[in-house]
Amino acid sequence: MPDIVVTGVSSFVGHHLARHFALRGHHVIGTLHRPRDAYRGAEAQRIAAVEPFVEIFGLDLREPREIAALVDRRAPSLWIQHAGFATAYGSLDYDLDFAHLVNVTPLTQLYLSLRGGRCGVILTGSSAEYSGSDSGNRENELCAPDTPYGLSKLTQTLRARQLAEHSGVSTRVARVYIPFGRLDSPNKLLAQTVVKLRNREPIALSPCEQKRDFLGVSDLCEVYERLAEDLPRARFDVFNVASGQPIVLRDFLNEIADRLSVPQHLLHFGAIAMRPGEPAVSYAVIDKARGILQWTPTPLPAALDRDLLSQA
């Protein structure tokens, strides 16, 4: 089969996307922006886990010549633009100028290189493109991001739309909510919680009364596959990638404890304060994905067992 490029395979989602498409029989080129031996910790583990299935390729998205050379040499059938700058993504100190160089500027060369070919683009967007709301986010609502990171991702989406229309390269944006699964960053709440609960250790938590939208990473990968199939339908479109079912974080963590058969009292809710600026509610309406893509997410308990709690 023709090549599929997945940028950023050292990341949690990038790793799973590359593996998913490779196991579906595609030849996948997974890109890294640093030398292979420069990666440590979880990033190195993800790369090692995907190397048997994926061709690893060095690519600095800030270098237009490298993008052009990869497209020219391999003529991919699908480009999944997942790599991006997300350091301090929840902070007002997020480096917006550097983010523009990584998240937005490379799109110009990418679409220029792909113009005239048969390659489509799937771009990883973010729920942060929306503003805080007590109701579910819809793809057609006015976006007013609350963070610089969200602004960067929204700018990426808008620039991709301009370039898709100008170049004729079909594009889909996946606005991803909170994916979970194996090989996620060990400093993330869910990863820390699972480790401590398995060790029967207490964990200090905020009150955890906020509502969030969680999705197993296997479901996320399936949506990307459906998005690839949808590319001939329209030049550009945006889809929420989420469960569409908001759950109180406290209830979600208690569910994890129950499924691990450990006592809930190890979860010390209210031991620490909630992070400043944390929105009370964030979830998506996924009617569009259900209808156009004919996709239905896995129920949360089954997704937890499959993607996060299974040690297979």
Secondary structure as UniProt FT lines:
FT   STRAND          3..7
FT   TURN            9..10
FT   HELIX           12..23
FT   TURN            24..25
FT   STRAND          27..32
FT   HELIX           36..38
FT   HELIX           41..50
FT   TURN            51..53
FT   STRAND          55..58
FT   TURN            61..62
FT   HELIX           64..74
FT   STRAND          78..81
FT   TURN            87..90
FT   TURN            92..93
FT   HELIX           96..99
FT   HELIX           100..104
FT   HELIX           106..114
FT   TURN            115..116
FT   STRAND          120..126
FT   HELIX           127..129
FT   TURN            139..140
FT   HELIX           148..167
FT   STRAND          171..176
FT   STRAND          178..180
FT   TURN            182..183
FT   TURN            186..187
FT   HELIX           189..198
FT   TURN            199..200
FT   STRAND          203..204
FT   STRAND          211..212
FT   STRAND          214..216
FT   HELIX           217..230
FT   HELIX           231..233
FT   STRAND          236..241
FT   STRAND          247..248
FT   HELIX           249..259
FT   TURN            260..261
FT   HELIX           264..266
FT   STRAND          267..268
FT   TURN            269..270
FT   TURN            276..277
FT   HELIX           287..292
FT   HELIX           300..304
FT   HELIX           305..309
//
